[in-house]
Amino acid sequence: MLSAAPALTPNNNGQKAGEQYAFRLYNPNAGQHVYMTSVFEAIQTQKVDWTYEEKGD
């Protein structure tokens, strides 16, 4: 049996002073992407079946 890769979790690890990460999540049911800058908001959105894809600075 193959195990799935662990899901990524939004975080601000490595963020330097003056930087602001943007977190991108995807809703496979609606085919929509959403961007946010709050780690807390990104984690809460992920909990309601949005898929965390990446962060950018």
Secondary structure, DSSP 8 states (H G I E B T S, - for coil): ------------TT--TT---EEEEEETTTTEEEEES-HHHHHHHHHTT-EEEEEE-
